[in-house]
Amino acid sequence: MTLKIDGFDNCIIGPAFVWDSSGTQTMVLVYDAEEIRDLLMSRDGMDFGEAREYIEYNIEGAYVGPTTPILVWKHDEFYGEMDD
């Protein structure tokens, strides 16, 4: 069963297949973290820092097993863009 982050379906990029420590391949959902952040800011009235803290604590910090969704930060201002 693939886990979803409630309330953020429109932030899904697509599926990814990952291998767990037992060698089993599992499908997980991949989310655009910046879209989640923007949605928290527009929908819930959070500022940039509040939205980032919410994501770090409530989503990135919540390991719920091998089907835990993956967040991708494509152009996050918090870390800066990654070099190619």
JOURMO-V554354 format. One record per residue. N is the residue number from 1. PHI is phi in radians with two decimals (NA if undefined). OMEGA is omega as a letter, one per 30 degrees, with the letter a starting at -180 (none if undefined). NEAR is the number of other C-alpha atoms within 10 Angstrom. Layout:
n:N phi:PHI omega:OMEGA near:NEAR
n:N phi:PHI omega:OMEGA near:NEAR
This chain:
n:1 phi:NA omega:l near:7
n:2 phi:-1.49 omega:l near:12
n:3 phi:-1.52 omega:l near:14
n:4 phi:-2.07 omega:l near:16
n:5 phi:-1.59 omega:a near:14
n:6 phi:-0.98 omega:l near:6
n:7 phi:1.52 omega:a near:9
n:8 phi:-2.26 omega:a near:15
n:9 phi:-1.01 omega:a near:11
n:10 phi:-1.29 omega:l near:11
n:11 phi:-1.75 omega:a near:19
n:12 phi:-1.29 omega:l near:19
n:13 phi:-1.49 omega:a near:16
n:14 phi:2.78 omega:l near:10
n:15 phi:-1.55 omega:l near:14
n:16 phi:-2.41 omega:l near:12
n:17 phi:-1.93 omega:a near:13
n:18 phi:-2.16 omega:l near:14
n:19 phi:-1.83 omega:l near:11
n:20 phi:-1.60 omega:a near:12
n:21 phi:-1.15 omega:l near:8
n:22 phi:-1.60 omega:l near:6
n:23 phi:1.54 omega:l near:8
n:24 phi:-1.65 omega:l near:10
n:25 phi:-1.51 omega:a near:12
n:26 phi:-2.29 omega:l near:14
n:27 phi:-1.57 omega:l near:17
n:28 phi:-2.23 omega:l near:20
n:29 phi:-1.58 omega:l near:19
n:30 phi:-1.96 omega:a near:19
n:31 phi:-2.01 omega:l near:23
n:32 phi:-1.46 omega:a near:18
n:33 phi:-1.11 omega:l near:24
n:34 phi:-1.21 omega:l near:20
n:35 phi:-1.19 omega:l near:17
n:36 phi:-1.07 omega:l near:22
n:37 phi:-1.02 omega:a near:23
n:38 phi:-1.11 omega:l near:18
n:39 phi:-1.16 omega:l near:18
n:40 phi:-1.06 omega:a near:20
n:41 phi:-1.23 omega:a near:17
n:42 phi:-1.40 omega:a near:11
n:43 phi:-1.38 omega:a near:9
n:44 phi:-1.84 omega:l near:10
n:45 phi:1.27 omega:l near:12
n:46 phi:-1.38 omega:l near:16
n:47 phi:-1.50 omega:a near:13
n:48 phi:-0.96 omega:a near:14
n:49 phi:-1.14 omega:l near:12
n:50 phi:-1.12 omega:l near:14
n:51 phi:-1.13 omega:l near:19
n:52 phi:-1.10 omega:l near:20
n:53 phi:-1.12 omega:l near:13
n:54 phi:-1.04 omega:a near:16
n:55 phi:-1.10 omega:a near:19
n:56 phi:-1.05 omega:a near:12
n:57 phi:-1.42 omega:a near:10
n:58 phi:-1.58 omega:a near:11
n:59 phi:-2.00 omega:a near:17
n:60 phi:-1.12 omega:a near:15
n:61 phi:-1.51 omega:a near:10
n:62 phi:-1.94 omega:l near:12
n:63 phi:-1.42 omega:a near:11
n:64 phi:-2.13 omega:l near:10
n:65 phi:1.92 omega:a near:9
n:66 phi:-1.15 omega:l near:17
n:67 phi:-1.80 omega:l near:18
n:68 phi:-1.04 omega:l near:19
n:69 phi:-1.07 omega:l near:24
n:70 phi:-1.86 omega:l near:17
n:71 phi:-1.86 omega:l near:19
n:72 phi:-2.04 omega:l near:14
n:73 phi:-1.84 omega:a near:16
n:74 phi:-1.37 omega:a near:12
n:75 phi:-2.50 omega:a near:12
n:76 phi:-1.19 omega:l near:13
n:77 phi:-1.18 omega:a near:9
n:78 phi:-1.11 omega:l near:10
n:79 phi:-1.78 omega:a near:8
n:80 phi:1.51 omega:a near:10
n:81 phi:-1.28 omega:l near:11
n:82 phi:-1.43 omega:l near:9
n:83 phi:-1.28 omega:l near:4
n:84 phi:-1.32 omega:none near:3
